[in-house]
Amino acid sequence: MIVASIGTTDPWNAAGLGLDVLALAECGVHPVTVVAGVTAQDRKGIAARHAVPPDVVAAQLHALRDAEIAAYRIGALLDVATLDVVGAHVAAAGVPAVYDPVLSASGGGDFADPAFARAMLDRLVPHVRLLTPNLEEAARLTGVPAIENVDAMEAAGRALCALGTHAVLVKGGHLAGAAVDVLVVGDATTVFESPRLPGSLRGTGCLLACAVAARLAQGDSLEEAVAFGRAFVREKFATARHVGGMNLAY
């Protein structure tokens, strides 16, 4: 079973394509990658970023034409031209795509400009099986000042589903109290809740999206895949290593 990760590099492999390869392999699938961007970042944030030319992104996707890809995991993209290439490819592929719409880095700095967020909603979001924004991303994409409770998470999920994506998982990792995520699929809402774990971990969004994509590739339902992904992330909290001022999953 093959899952393709489309996204951006991180020199530390604290997130992005390097972490995706490790996570997908651990989840029982064979990872292949498409490099859409290169960044220089560390615990202090993004120092530099460079979008790979869209024709090179398209050529990488074409090079994987015989891979029999069962699912896609899409991470940080850096420009609108790449959205067009990836959106068209995923629309034609006919297999599940999980998109973590990363707009900024944990340490600080944006991956793309405001125009990118607007274009994302038109050019890529309608073609994915699951969108996995955190609270800040969901607020920016739906135009609300902040999302501060489960009801607001559900409302954001419904607003994003109305834009054409099949399902939305709004991640509540930054809410106080228990760790809550809200999955909206059509008219159905599932609230996942677990005791909050102490400490912090870089790359949780990447880990979750990879685990969900891997399980969708293997035939799980969305609810089953999300439950697996949440458990996978929680395991990584227990084994994290402190390196370079960051808690890393590997």
N, C-alpha and C positions, 0 to 999 in steps of 0.2 A: 504494500500500500504506500503510495507516494503523496506527500503534501508539499506544495510549493509555498515558500515564504517570499513575499515581495516587500522590500523595505529598504532600510538605511543602516549603515554600519555604525558601530560604537567602538572606539579603540579598546575599551575595557571589556567588551562583550557583557557589560552589565545589563544591556537591553539590545534591541535590534536584531539584525540578522545572525550575529554570532551566538547570542543566547537562544535564538529560535532553533538553530541547528541542534544544539544540545537538548533542548526541551522536546522537540519533535521526536528525536531518536529515542529519548527516554519514554515517550508515550507510545512507542511501538510502531512508528511509521518511518519511512525513508524520506529524509528532507532533501529538497532541491531548492536553490535560491536564485532570486533575481535582484541584482543590486540596482536600486533606483536612486540612491543618494549616499553620500559619504559625509560623515561629520567628525569634528574634533570636539570631544566633550569629556568632562570628568565630573567630580562631585560639585564643582562650582558652576556647571552649566555648559552651554554650547559656546565654543570659541570660534568655530568656523563650520560652514556647511556648503555642500556642492551637489547640485542635482545632476545626475547622469543624463546626458542628452536623450530625449524620448526615442529617437531611432535606435539607440543602443539598448534601451529598455525593451523595445519591441523585438530587437534581434535576439535578446536573451530569452524572451518568451517563446519566440519561434524555435530557438535551439532545443527547447523542451517539448516540442510537438509530439515526440514519440514516447513521452514519459508516462502516459496514462495517469495523469494527475487526478487524485480522488477528492481533493479539497485545496483551497487556498487560504493562507493566513496573510493578511495585508497589514503592514505596520506603517511607520512614518513615511510619508511621501512629501516632496519638497517643492513641487511646482504644479501649476495647472496643466501643463502639457503632459506630464506624467499621469495625472488623473484621467485624461482622455485615453491614453494608451491602455492603462490598466482597466479602466471601466469597460472599454470595448472588448478587451480580451476576456474578462470575467463574464460579461454578458453572453458571449458566444460559447464559453466553456461548458456551461450546463451542469456544473458541480458546485457544492457549497463553498462560499467564501465568507470568512470571518474577518471583519475590518475593525481594527482598533484605531480610531481616528485621532492619532497623537498630534496635538497642536503645539505642545511645549515640553521641554525637558524637566525632569524632576529637580535638577540643580538650578534651573533658570534658563531663559532664552526660548524663542519661538522657532519652530521648524519651518513655518511658512507665514506669509502675510495674510491680512484679513480677507483679501479676495479669494485666497485658497479655500477658506472655510465655506464661503458662499458657493464656490464652484463645486466643492466636494458633494454638496447636497444634490446637485443636478447631475453630475457626471459619473459618480461612483456609488453613492449610497443606494440608489434604486436597484443596483445590480448585485447586492450582497445578501447573503442569507441571514447574517447576524452582525449588527453594529454594537460595539462594546465601549461606549464613552464613559469616562469618569464624570464626577459631578460638575467639575469646571467645564469640561468639553461639552457635556449635555446642555449646560446653561448657555454657553456661547452659541451652540448650534441652534437652539430654540429661541434665543433672544431674551431670556429672562435674567434678572440680576444675579440670582443665586438659587440653588436647590438645597433645601435644608431639612427635608423629611421624606418619608416613604411616599406620601401622597404626591409630593412634587416630583419625585423620581418616576412614579407611574405616569404622571401627566406628561413629563418630558419624553418618556418612552412612546407614549401614544402619539405625541406630536411628530416624533421622528418616523414612526411607522406610517403616518399619514403622508409622508414625503415619498414613500414607495419601497422602503426596505421591508423585508419579510418579518424581521424581529429585531428587538433592541434589548440589550442587557445594560441597564444603568448601574454602574458600580459605585457603591456607597462607602468605599474604604475610608473616606475622610470625614464621615459623619461621626459624631460622638456616640458612645455606647457600643452595642453589638455590631459586628460586621454584617452589613445588609446589602444585598444586590437584588435588583428588581428586573425580572424578565417579562417583556411584553411581546406577545405573539397574537396578532389579530385582536380579538376581544378578550383574550385570556391573559391573566397576570399571575405570575408565580413569584413569591417573595422568598428568597434564600437568606437564612439568618444563622449565624454562628457566633460563639464567643470570640471577642476580639483578642488577637494574639499580641503579646508585648513586642516592642521594638519596631523596626522598619526594614524594608527590603526593596532594593532596586529591581526594576524589570517585572513587577507583578502583572502589569497589563499584558506584557509579551508572553509570560508564562501561561496566563489564563487563556489568551487567544489561541496560542499554540495547542494547548491541551484540548480545548473545545474543537478546533479544526481537526485534530487527530482523531477524536472520537466520532465526529460527524463523518469523516472519511471511512470509519469502520462500521458505520451504520447506526449509531446511537441517535435517539431523538434529541432535540434541542435541550429539553429539560435534563435528560441523562448526561449529555455532554457538558452542560454548565455545572451540574453537580460534581462531575469528575474533575473539571477544571478548577473549581474552588478547593476541592480536597488536595489537588496537586500543588496549588500555590501554598496552602497551609503546611504541607510537608516541607516545602523549601524554607519556610521561616525557621523550622527546627534545625536545619542543616546549613544555614547561611554562614558565610565567612566574612570577616571584616577585613577589607583590603582597600587601600587607597582612600580611606575615610568613608567608605561605603560598605553596606551590608549586601553582599552579592550571593546569588543563588548557587554559583558554582565556584 
